[in-house]
């Protein structure tokens, strides 16, 4: 998991993950527990809505491909991540 180089915590010792790691973790959670699907998809949509330029479209599609982080849990639902309003 990539970090930003920033640190947080009382003594600035906790590394901060980069933005891309947040939806990636949510996609990985989908692979492990399909009952989380609704919550994780809403979380991913929120992250992308609030940070529209934080991850490029091509890389997002690659993360959502079957067999990658989300396994086969997403189907065509990843198409709506950017169109959520």
C-alpha positions, 0 to 999 in steps of 0.5 A: 500500500503506497503512502503519501510521505506524510505522517500523522499522530501525536508524534507524527509517526503514523504513515498516511496512505495515498488516496488510491488505497482507499477505494482499493481497500473497499474493492478488496473488502467486496471480494472477501464479503459480498454482504458488504457490497451496498455499503462499500459501493456507496463509500467508493462513490462518495470518495470519488464524488468528493475527490473527482481528480484523485484517481484517473478513470483508466486506473479505476477501471483496472482496479474494478476488473473481474479477478482483481481487487473486487473479484467478480462482485461488481459486475457492471456497477463500477460504471456508475462510480463516476456518475453518482450524483 
